Amino acid sequence: MVSSDQRRRQLAREKYERQQQRREEARRRTRRLTLVITSAVAVVAVIGGGTYLATKGDGDKDKTDAAASQSPSAEASPTPAKSEKPEPAMKIDKKAEYTMSLTTSQGDIAFTMDASKTPHTTNSFKSLADKKFFDGTKCHRLTTDGIYVLQCGDPNGDGTGGPEYTIPDENLTALGKAGEDGMVTYPAGTVAMANTGQEHTGGSQFFLVYKDSKLPPTYTPFGTMDEKSLKAVEAIGKAGVDDGGADGAPKKAVNISKLTVDKV
């Protein structure tokens, strides 16, 4: 006969094992998808003649499991260098809404940005768009497992490019409080900033969420696609990745011929 103390210990052990399993699953998911939501932007550290992409690690085993599960990377790495250039001077109307419109080889994609919630992000995109920074670029990465995003905004087309400056994180509490696994849901239709995993390292790369995706709440959500645009991105996601995997260049190439940002 199992005593009440033994039963309590058994239940406690089972609860602990369930928690550990959930946390390990979260770690594996974020390790696998780290580079999907990262970009070199301008936080490339040049050390001893070598170039490194700075990412945030969870190698500190003394930190809490929750903090580890929130980390976008499991690898320790150098501290990023400061931006080479300052972010653009603030010229937008911080009380207004703006529309970002992409003319692409897979149809038009558009979304709204609320400058009152993300002034630095909106101002940066407006400045870059006015300089035709994104014209002639492509959306270089698609993921179809774990998270469901299309990543764009890299002039190099391989996840390493950016505008040589960084902008601060914004609006990180907009999607609610993180769950026990350290994640929040980025709903389908959300547009958010890519970063290196470090705080305040956004540049020009962004990702379009075409299906609800759980991620750490560390990626600035700054836009919302309209229904037509979401369907266009869903079609790109449905076609899959070029090499048949779950993470890589989209099979339907998404070339951006023109990107504009206009006040509503």
Secondary structure, DSSP 4 states (H G I P E B T S, - for coil): ---HHHHHHHHHHHHHHHHHHHHHHHHHHHHHTGGGG---TT-EEEETTEEEE-------TTS-HHHHHH-S-SS--PPPPPPSSPPPP--S-TTSEEEEEEEETTEEEEEEEETTT-HHHHHHHHHHHHTTSSTTEEE-EEE-SSS-EEEE-BTTSSS----S--B----TTTT----TTS-EEE-TTEEEE---SSTT-B-S-EEEESS-EEE-TTS-EEEEE-HHHHHHHHHHHHH-BTTSSSEESBSS-EEEEEEEEEE-
